[in-house]
Amino acid sequence: MLTADRSPVRNPAPLRAAGASVLAAAFLLLAGCGGGGGDSAEGATPTASAPVNDFGCLSPEQAKAGYVTFTSSENQDVEAYATGKGSTALILAHQADGDVCQWVPDADELAKDGYRVVAVDSAGSEVAEITAAVTYARAKGAHKVLLIGASKGGTAVLASAGSITPPVDAVVSLSVPADYSGMDAAGTVPDLAMPVFYMAAEGDTDFAASTRDLSKATKKAAENDLTIVGGANHGVSMLDNPDNFTKVKAFLKKYGS
């Protein structure tokens, strides 16, 4: 079993010393500077006095507009960064060696492409968190939902796709272990019927092998796309290569439009 993400992430895990009260005070100072802006989180945009988490990487403007919380089936308050709008939602699940900040640059880029994006900050109950994020996105008007996960998050989105009802429309899994912390992607993927896109780097040896094995076992999917790229980048960092990100975006457009 692969038990840990091994490659450096683009955004190191942030220090969270800045408390919600400090941010709230900052938003009070900003309150007179302009109007409400867009509706990326629609009804979920916090007020200046509400607790807000910047995750150590969001600007005050991003945190004010995009910090959202929702409750999972385990009565857990799930925190997330929400951006963009539209009828197709992308739920992003991060690696074990990072947090929501790992996805923020790509989340913003995908939002510009017309998607409603919800990047979950996992506290360790991934399937319940992702399922709650799907419910949240559908409540905000999403008619299609696609899951995207990297490494541990890739295991989580595959495991979640096996239990979410109604089913999600497609899944993207990057550098994925077959199982992780009780999440059994290997036992789930043989029954997945929605399209699945797998990507791993050839030089990321163990994860490339597990990604190949999972793709081979995904026998019922409407599409089973396995892409092995060059280099040794892991998970989210593969998307630093524009060609790799373009391949992922093409899959998203095919099933999210």
C-alpha positions in Angstrom: 0.0 0.0 0.0 1.2 3.5 -0.8 0.9 5.4 2.3 2.2 8.9 1.6 2.5 11.5 -1.1 6.2 11.9 -1.7 6.8 14.9 -4.0 6.9 18.6 -3.0 3.8 20.5 -3.7 3.6 23.9 -5.3 2.2 25.6 -2.2 3.6 24.3 1.0 1.2 23.6 3.9 0.4 27.1 5.2 0.9 28.3 8.8 -2.5 29.1 10.3 -1.5 31.4 13.0 -3.7 34.2 11.6 -7.1 33.7 13.4 -10.5 34.3 12.1 -10.9 37.4 14.2 -7.9 39.1 12.6 -9.3 38.5 9.2 -12.7 39.7 10.3 -11.1 43.0 11.5 -9.4 43.3 8.1 -12.7 42.8 6.3 -14.3 45.5 8.4 -11.7 47.9 7.2 -12.3 46.8 3.6 -16.1 47.0 3.9 -16.3 50.5 2.6 -14.1 49.9 -0.4 -16.6 48.5 -2.9 -19.6 46.5 -3.7 -20.3 42.8 -3.4 -18.6 41.7 -6.7 -19.4 38.3 -8.2 -21.5 35.4 -7.0 -18.8 32.7 -6.9 -20.1 31.4 -3.6 -23.6 32.8 -4.2 -25.4 32.7 -0.8 -22.4 31.5 1.0 -20.3 34.6 1.0 -19.6 35.5 4.7 -20.3 38.8 6.2 -17.5 41.0 7.7 -18.3 39.7 11.2 -18.5 36.0 10.3 -15.6 33.7 11.0 -13.4 33.4 7.9 -10.4 31.2 7.1 -7.9 32.3 4.6 -6.1 28.9 4.8 -2.8 30.8 4.9 -2.9 31.4 1.1 -6.0 33.4 0.1 -6.0 37.1 -0.3 -8.6 39.0 1.9 -10.7 39.4 -1.2 -10.5 35.7 -2.1 -11.3 34.6 1.5 -14.2 37.0 1.8 -15.8 35.9 -1.5 -14.8 32.2 -1.5 -14.5 30.8 2.0 -17.5 28.5 2.6 -18.5 25.8 5.0 -21.0 23.0 4.8 -21.9 20.0 7.0 -21.1 16.4 6.2 -23.1 13.3 7.0 -20.8 12.9 9.9 -21.8 16.3 11.3 -18.4 17.6 10.4 -18.1 21.3 9.4 -16.2 21.0 6.1 -14.2 24.1 5.0 -13.6 24.8 1.3 -12.6 27.5 -1.2 -15.4 28.1 -3.7 -15.0 30.1 -6.9 -16.6 30.5 -10.2 -20.2 29.9 -11.2 -22.2 27.9 -13.7 -24.1 24.7 -14.1 -21.1 22.4 -14.0 -19.2 22.0 -10.7 -15.7 20.6 -10.1 -14.9 19.2 -6.7 -11.2 19.2 -6.0 -9.5 16.9 -3.4 -5.9 17.6 -2.3 -2.9 15.4 -1.5 -1.8 14.2 1.9 1.2 16.5 1.8 -0.8 19.7 1.3 -4.2 21.3 1.9 -6.7 23.4 0.0 -3.9 25.9 -1.0 -2.5 23.2 -3.3 -5.5 23.7 -5.6 -6.1 27.4 -5.4 -4.2 28.5 -8.6 -5.8 25.8 -10.7 -9.2 26.4 -9.1 -9.1 30.0 -10.1 -8.0 29.1 -13.7 -10.8 26.5 -14.0 -13.3 29.1 -12.7 -12.3 31.4 -15.5 -13.1 28.5 -17.9 -16.7 28.7 -16.7 -16.9 26.1 -14.0 -18.1 26.4 -10.4 -15.2 25.1 -8.4 -15.2 23.8 -4.8 -11.7 22.9 -3.4 -12.2 21.0 -0.2 -9.8 21.4 2.8 -9.7 17.9 4.1 -9.7 17.1 7.8 -9.4 13.4 7.3 -12.8 12.1 6.5 -12.5 12.4 2.7 -15.4 10.5 1.4 -17.9 12.3 3.7 -16.3 15.6 2.8 -16.4 15.1 -0.9 -20.0 13.8 -0.8 -21.0 16.9 1.2 -19.2 19.2 -1.3 -21.2 17.6 -4.1 -24.5 18.2 -2.2 -23.4 21.8 -1.6 -22.6 22.3 -5.3 -25.9 20.8 -6.4 -27.8 23.0 -4.0 -26.1 26.0 -5.6 -27.4 25.1 -9.0 -24.9 22.6 -10.5 -26.5 20.2 -12.9 -23.3 18.3 -13.6 -20.6 17.5 -11.1 -17.1 16.2 -11.8 -14.6 15.0 -9.2 -10.8 15.7 -9.4 -8.3 14.4 -6.9 -4.6 14.1 -6.6 -2.8 11.2 -4.9 -4.7 10.6 -1.6 -7.3 12.9 -3.1 -7.3 10.7 -6.2 -8.1 7.7 -4.0 -10.8 9.7 -2.3 -12.6 10.8 -5.4 -12.7 7.3 -6.8 -14.0 5.9 -3.5 -16.6 8.7 -3.3 -17.8 8.1 -6.9 -18.9 4.7 -5.9 -21.4 5.9 -3.3 -22.6 9.3 -4.3 -26.2 9.4 -5.6 -27.2 10.5 -8.1 -23.8 9.6 -9.6 -21.3 12.2 -10.5 -20.7 12.8 -14.2 -17.0 12.0 -14.4 -13.8 11.6 -12.3 -10.2 12.7 -12.8 -7.6 10.9 -10.6 -4.0 11.9 -10.6 -1.1 9.8 -9.3 -3.5 7.6 -7.4 -2.8 4.9 -4.8 -5.0 1.9 -4.9 -6.0 2.4 -1.3 -5.3 5.0 1.4 -6.3 5.2 5.0 -9.3 2.9 4.6 -10.4 4.2 1.3 -10.5 1.4 -1.2 -10.3 2.6 -4.8 -9.2 -0.8 -6.0 -12.5 -2.3 -4.7 -14.6 0.5 -6.1 -13.4 1.1 -9.7 -14.6 -2.1 -11.2 -18.2 -0.9 -10.7 -17.8 2.7 -11.8 -19.9 3.5 -14.9 -19.1 7.2 -15.4 -16.1 8.3 -17.5 -12.7 8.2 -15.6 -9.5 9.9 -16.5 -6.2 8.7 -15.0 -2.9 10.5 -15.2 0.5 9.7 -13.7 4.1 10.4 -14.4 6.4 7.6 -15.7 9.1 8.6 -13.3 6.8 8.6 -10.3 7.3 4.8 -10.4 5.0 3.3 -7.7 2.2 5.7 -8.3 2.4 5.2 -12.1 2.1 1.4 -11.4 -0.9 1.8 -9.1 -2.6 4.2 -11.6 -2.1 1.7 -14.4 -3.5 -1.1 -12.3 -6.6 0.9 -11.4 -7.2 1.9 -15.0 -7.0 -1.8 -16.0 -9.6 -2.6 -13.4 -12.0 0.1 -14.5 -13.9 -2.1 -16.9 -17.4 -0.7 -16.9 -16.6 3.1 -17.3 -18.2 4.9 -20.2 -14.6 6.0 -21.0 -11.4 4.9 -19.3 -8.6 7.3 -20.3 -5.1 6.4 -19.0 -2.4 9.1 -19.7 1.1 8.4 -18.6 3.3 11.5 -19.0 7.0 12.1 -18.9 9.0 13.2 -15.9 8.5 12.4 -12.2 6.1 15.0 -11.0 3.4 13.9 -8.6 -0.2 14.7 -8.4 -1.2 18.4 -8.7 2.4 19.3 -9.8 1.9 17.5 -13.1 -0.6 20.3 -14.0 2.3 22.8 -13.9 3.0 21.4 -17.4 0.5 23.2 -19.7 0.3 20.2 -22.0 -0.8 18.0 -19.1 -3.3 20.5 -17.8 -4.7 20.9 -21.4 -5.4 17.1 -21.5 -7.3 17.3 -18.2 -9.2 20.3 -19.4 -10.2 18.5 -22.6 -11.7 15.7 -20.6 -13.5 18.1 -18.3 -15.0 20.0 -21.3 -16.1 16.7 -22.9 -18.1 15.6 -19.9 -18.8 18.9 -18.2 -20.3 20.9 -21.0 
